[in-house]
Amino acid sequence: MTAVTWFDSSTNPHFRLNNVFLYADDAKLFYYIRDLHDHTKLQDMINHVQTWADKWQLSLNINKCAVVSYGRQIDYTYSYFIRKQGIDNKLQRLDSFKDLGVTFQSDLHTY
């Protein structure tokens, strides 16, 4: 896989989104979470994508947005949100998801 840099200087000239995979109309953000600062950084990335989508009058389908965590020591206490029409919508947390015919599980098994 190749990471793509998402850079939109019209939204914020100092913001670069390096941790995203893009395919067709799909985007996956990822970030290695070690502490509260990292949780905040990932939320900032989500906020930037939402701001970009709003600027270009695109709508994120909140029902198709989710959080999947991978690893042995996962902190499930932190939640992520997408703000839509002034309301913070909590993203659902999944143990697995299917992408291009492959199921990815939080325990890193694929089927």
Rosetta blueprint (number, residue, H / E / L):
1 M L
2 T L
3 A L
4 V E
5 T E
6 W E
7 F L
8 D L
9 S L
10 S L
11 T L
12 N L
13 P L
14 H L
15 F L
16 R L
17 L E
18 N E
19 N E
20 V E
21 F E
22 L E
23 Y E
24 A L
25 D L
26 D E
27 A E
28 K E
29 L E
30 F L
31 Y L
32 Y L
33 I L
34 R L
35 D L
36 L H
37 H H
38 D H
39 H H
40 T H
41 K H
42 L H
43 Q H
44 D H
45 M H
46 I H
47 N H
48 H H
49 V H
50 Q H
51 T H
52 W H
53 A H
54 D H
55 K H
56 W L
57 Q L
58 L L
59 S L
60 L L
61 N L
62 I H
63 N H
64 K H
65 C L
66 A E
67 V E
68 V E
69 S L
70 Y L
71 G L
72 R L
73 Q L
74 I L
75 D L
76 Y L
77 T L
78 Y L
79 S L
80 Y L
81 F E
82 I E
83 R E
84 K E
85 Q L
86 G L
87 I E
88 D E
89 N E
90 K E
91 L L
92 Q E
93 R E
94 L E
95 D L
96 S E
97 F E
98 K E
99 D E
100 L L
101 G L
102 V E
103 T E
104 F E
105 Q E
106 S L
107 D L
108 L L
109 H L
110 T E
111 Y L
